[in-house]
C-alpha cells in the first residue's frame, strides 16, 4: 500500500508539488489534497499517514505524531500570505470585532498572541469563511491566510490597514515563525521507517530543485491566477521551507506563548524523527 500523503492546496506548497512532478515521485505516494484544517482532521482520523498540518495541531496531538526533519512552512520576517486587514490602526482594535479565517488554527492563535502580548488588546473574535468583503461587513478587521490573503493583498483596498503576522511576530520575538510542520503518524513511522526516510529525502531534494528554478515555479503557479509570476517570485522568496535550530526555537516560543494564554494545554516536546 502506498503512503497516504497530505498536500496543502495553497500556492505556498506549490514549490514542493512542482518538484515532485519534475522528479516523478507522485507515482510513489497517494497525494491527498486539502486545506490545513482538512489535513489536520484526516491525519487525526488515520486517513493520512503524514501531512503538513498547522503547528498548533501538532501541539494538540503530539503523542500520536513525530515531526519530519528538515522541512516546514515558515518565515523569518514577512510571510506575505498571512494578513490582518483592518478598518482602523491595529492599536485601536481594542475590544472591536475581528473575523478569523476558519481554515487554519495556527494563524488564529498567532493573532490572539500578538494582539494580547504586543498590543495589550482583547478584541471580540469570531470564526468566518475566508471572504474579506463578507468578513468586514460584520467585523472591524479580518484575518486571512494562504491564497485568500495573497489575492486580497494584491488587490489591496487603500482604505484598509494591512499587517503581516510574520513580521509582527518577528518584531515581537526576534524569531522565525513556523506555520506548518510535516507530522507523521507515530505508528506509521514505526512500521515504515524506510518509506519515511525515502519521502523525507525526496521532499528535501524536490524543494531544493524548485528553489533553484523558482522563476519557472512561479510562472507555472501564476498560470491561473490574476497576479503575475513576479509577484509569486517575491512571495516565495519570503518563505522558508527548512526546519533548522532557529525555526525550532521560534516554534517553541510560539508554543510557550500559546500555552500561557490557554490556547494549548501544554508545551509539547519537538519529537523529530531520526532518519
C-alpha positions in Angstrom: 0.0 0.0 0.0 1.4 3.4 -1.0 1.8 6.0 1.7 -1.1 8.4 2.1 0.4 11.9 2.0 -1.4 15.1 2.6 -0.8 18.2 0.4 -2.0 21.7 1.2 -3.8 23.3 -1.8 -2.1 26.7 -1.3 0.4 28.4 -3.5 2.9 28.2 -0.7 3.1 24.4 -1.2 3.4 24.6 -4.9 7.2 24.6 -4.9 7.2 21.2 -3.3 4.4 19.9 -5.7 6.4 21.2 -8.7 9.5 19.4 -7.6 7.5 16.2 -7.0 6.2 16.4 -10.6 9.6 17.1 -12.1 11.2 14.3 -10.1 8.3 11.9 -11.0 7.8 10.9 -7.4 4.0 11.3 -7.4 3.6 7.7 -8.6 5.2 6.5 -5.3 2.5 8.0 -3.0 -1.2 8.7 -2.8 -1.3 12.5 -2.7 -4.5 13.8 -1.0 -5.2 17.5 -1.2 -7.0 19.8 1.3 -6.7 22.9 3.3 -4.7 22.9 6.6 -7.7 22.1 8.8 -8.8 19.3 6.5 -5.4 17.7 6.6 -5.3 18.0 10.4 -8.6 16.2 10.7 -7.7 13.5 8.2 -4.3 12.8 9.9 -6.1 12.5 13.3 -8.7 10.1 11.8 -5.9 7.9 10.3 -7.0 8.8 6.8 -3.4 10.0 6.1 0.0 8.7 7.1 1.8 12.0 7.0 0.8 15.6 6.2 1.8 19.3 6.6 -0.5 20.4 9.4 -0.9 23.6 11.4 1.8 23.9 14.0 -0.7 24.2 16.8 -2.3 20.9 15.7 0.9 19.1 16.4 0.9 20.5 19.9 -2.7 19.3 20.5 -1.9 15.8 19.3 1.8 15.3 19.7 1.5 11.9 21.4 0.3 10.5 18.2 2.8 12.1 15.9 6.5 12.6 15.1 7.9 15.5 13.1 9.7 15.1 9.8 13.1 16.8 10.0 14.5 19.5 7.6 11.1 20.7 6.2 8.4 23.1 7.3 6.5 26.2 6.1 8.0 29.1 7.9 9.1 32.7 7.6 11.8 34.9 9.2 10.0 38.3 8.9 7.4 39.0 6.2 5.4 35.9 5.3 3.3 37.8 2.6 0.3 35.4 2.9 -1.0 35.8 6.5 -2.5 39.3 6.9 -4.8 41.2 9.2 -6.9 43.6 7.2 -8.3 46.3 9.4 -10.5 49.4 9.1 -8.6 51.1 11.9 -4.9 51.0 13.0 -4.2 47.8 14.9 -3.6 49.8 18.1 -7.2 50.9 18.0 -8.8 47.4 17.7 -9.1 47.1 21.5 -12.4 45.4 22.0 -13.7 45.6 18.5 -14.8 42.7 16.4 -12.2 40.6 14.5 -13.1 37.9 12.0 -10.8 34.9 11.8 -10.5 32.6 8.8 -11.8 29.2 9.6 -9.1 27.2 7.7 -6.0 27.5 10.0 -5.9 27.3 13.8 -2.2 28.3 13.9 -2.8 31.8 12.5 -5.9 32.3 14.6 -3.8 31.6 17.8 -0.9 33.7 16.5 -3.1 36.8 16.1 -4.5 36.3 19.6 -1.0 36.1 21.0 0.2 39.2 19.1 -2.9 41.3 20.0 -2.6 40.3 23.7 1.2 40.4 24.2 2.3 43.2 21.8 -0.8 45.5 21.8 -2.5 44.6 25.1 -5.8 44.2 23.2 -8.6 41.7 23.6 -10.9 42.0 20.6 -14.1 40.1 20.2 -13.1 37.2 17.8 -15.3 35.1 15.7 -14.6 32.4 13.1 -15.7 33.0 9.5 -15.4 31.7 6.0 -12.4 33.4 4.3 -14.2 36.1 2.2 -12.8 39.5 3.0 -15.8 41.6 2.0 -18.3 39.5 3.9 -16.0 39.4 7.0 -15.7 43.2 7.1 -19.4 43.6 6.9 -19.6 42.1 10.4 -16.1 43.0 11.8 -13.7 45.8 12.1 -10.8 43.6 11.0 -10.3 40.2 9.3 -7.6 37.6 9.3 -6.9 35.8 6.0 -4.2 33.3 5.2 -2.8 31.5 2.1 -4.2 32.2 -1.3 -7.1 34.2 0.1 -4.6 36.6 1.7 -2.3 36.7 -1.4 -5.2 37.8 -3.6 -6.7 40.3 -1.2 -3.2 41.9 -0.7 -2.7 42.1 -4.5 -6.0 43.9 -4.9 -5.2 46.0 -1.8 -8.1 48.3 -0.8 -6.4 51.6 0.1 -8.9 52.2 2.8 -7.6 49.3 4.9 -4.6 48.9 7.2 -2.7 45.7 6.5 -0.5 43.9 8.9 1.8 40.9 8.1 1.7 38.5 11.0 5.1 37.0 10.2 6.6 40.5 10.5 4.6 41.3 13.7 5.9 38.1 15.3 9.5 38.8 14.2 9.2 42.3 15.8 7.8 40.9 19.0 10.2 38.0 19.5 13.1 38.3 17.1 12.4 34.8 16.0 11.2 33.0 12.9 7.6 31.7 12.8 6.7 28.1 11.9 3.2 27.9 10.5 3.2 24.2 9.5 5.2 21.1 10.3 5.2 17.8 8.5 3.6 15.4 11.0 3.9 11.7 10.6 1.6 9.3 12.5 3.8 7.6 15.1 2.6 4.1 14.3 3.3 4.6 10.6 6.9 5.8 11.4 7.5 2.7 13.5 6.3 0.3 10.8 7.5 2.1 7.6 10.7 3.9 8.6 12.3 3.0 5.2 9.4 4.9 3.4 9.6 7.8 5.8 13.3 8.1 5.0 12.6 8.0 1.3 9.9 10.6 1.5 11.9 12.9 3.6 15.0 12.7 1.3 12.8 13.1 -1.8 10.9 16.1 -0.3 14.1 17.9 0.5 15.6 17.2 -2.9 12.4 18.4 -4.6 12.2 21.5 -2.6 15.8 22.4 -3.3 15.2 21.7 -7.0 12.2 24.1 -7.0 14.1 26.8 -5.2 16.8 26.6 -7.8 14.2 27.1 -10.5 11.9 29.5 -8.7 11.1 31.6 -11.8 9.8 28.5 -13.6 7.8 27.5 -10.5 6.3 31.0 -10.2 5.4 31.0 -13.9 3.6 27.7 -13.6 1.8 28.7 -10.4 0.6 32.0 -11.9 -1.0 30.5 -15.0 -4.5 30.5 -13.5 -4.1 33.5 -11.1 -4.8 37.2 -11.6 -1.4 38.2 -10.4 1.9 37.9 -12.4 4.7 35.5 -11.9 6.9 38.3 -10.5 4.5 38.7 -7.6 5.0 35.0 -6.7 8.8 35.1 -7.1 8.8 37.8 -4.4 6.3 35.8 -2.3 8.3 32.5 -2.5 11.5 34.4 -1.5 9.8 35.4 1.8 9.1 31.8 2.7 11.4 29.4 4.5 11.0 25.6 3.9 13.7 24.3 6.2 13.4 23.4 9.9 16.7 24.4 11.4 17.5 25.2 15.0 16.3 28.8 14.8 12.9 27.6 13.4 12.7 25.1 16.2 13.4 27.9 18.8 10.7 30.1 17.1 8.2 27.2 17.3 8.9 26.5 20.9 8.4 30.2 21.7 5.1 30.1 19.9 4.0 27.1 22.0 5.1 28.8 25.2 3.0 31.9 24.4 0.0 29.8 23.3 0.2 27.7 26.5 0.4 30.8 28.6 -2.8 32.1 27.1 -4.6 28.7 27.4 -4.7 28.1 23.7 -3.0 24.7 24.2 -2.9 22.6 27.3 0.9 22.1 27.5 4.1 22.9 25.7 4.9 19.8 23.6 8.4 18.4 23.0 9.5 18.5 19.4 9.8 14.8 18.7 11.7 15.0 15.4 12.1 11.6 13.8 15.7 10.5 13.2 16.0 9.2 9.6 
